[in-house]
Amino acid sequence: GLVGSRWQRVPTGAVEPQGWLKMQMTLQSQALTSHLPLFWPNVANSTWIGGFADVDGGLHENLPYWMNGAVPLAVQLGDQELLGTIE
């Protein structure tokens, strides 16, 4: 039969970052991650959220890629400001 997986998925937030890693994550959350929607229309005004900024025939993937990083980062840090930006 199949051998069971060696690894188990841990829910986001189950492990809290500390030390250097927490500092790097905090820097990331307070820098480009939280400010990108403020100046890049492809994220702030994406067709995924009813906007029109990325209707130039592209793949419309900017917002999903940004959210794929921003959501876990905000949840892991408990960053209310970034969570508000995501909302």
Contacts in CASP RR format, 6 or more apart in sequence:
PFRMAT RR
TARGET T0000
AUTHOR 0000-0000-0000
METHOD contacts of the structure
MODEL  1
GLVGSRWQRVPTGAVEPQGWLKMQMTLQSQALTSHLPLFWPNVANSTWIG
GFADVDGGLHENLPYWMNGAVPLAVQLGDQELLGTIE
12 72 0 8 1.000
12 75 0 8 1.000
12 76 0 8 1.000
13 75 0 8 1.000
13 76 0 8 1.000
16 22 0 8 1.000
16 76 0 8 1.000
17 25 0 8 1.000
17 76 0 8 1.000
17 77 0 8 1.000
22 77 0 8 1.000
25 73 0 8 1.000
25 76 0 8 1.000
25 77 0 8 1.000
26 77 0 8 1.000
26 79 0 8 1.000
28 73 0 8 1.000
29 73 0 8 1.000
29 74 0 8 1.000
29 77 0 8 1.000
29 79 0 8 1.000
29 82 0 8 1.000
33 66 0 8 1.000
33 69 0 8 1.000
33 70 0 8 1.000
33 73 0 8 1.000
33 82 0 8 1.000
34 70 0 8 1.000
34 79 0 8 1.000
34 81 0 8 1.000
34 82 0 8 1.000
34 85 0 8 1.000
36 43 0 8 1.000
36 66 0 8 1.000
37 43 0 8 1.000
37 44 0 8 1.000
37 66 0 8 1.000
37 85 0 8 1.000
38 44 0 8 1.000
40 62 0 8 1.000
41 53 0 8 1.000
41 54 0 8 1.000
42 53 0 8 1.000
42 54 0 8 1.000
42 62 0 8 1.000
42 63 0 8 1.000
43 62 0 8 1.000
43 63 0 8 1.000
43 66 0 8 1.000
44 53 0 8 1.000
45 51 0 8 1.000
45 52 0 8 1.000
45 53 0 8 1.000
45 54 0 8 1.000
46 53 0 8 1.000
46 54 0 8 1.000
46 60 0 8 1.000
46 62 0 8 1.000
46 63 0 8 1.000
47 53 0 8 1.000
47 54 0 8 1.000
47 55 0 8 1.000
47 60 0 8 1.000
48 60 0 8 1.000
48 63 0 8 1.000
48 64 0 8 1.000
49 63 0 8 1.000
54 60 0 8 1.000
54 62 0 8 1.000
54 63 0 8 1.000
67 86 0 8 1.000
70 82 0 8 1.000
70 85 0 8 1.000
70 86 0 8 1.000
71 86 0 8 1.000
73 79 0 8 1.000
73 82 0 8 1.000
74 82 0 8 1.000
74 83 0 8 1.000
74 86 0 8 1.000
75 83 0 8 1.000
END
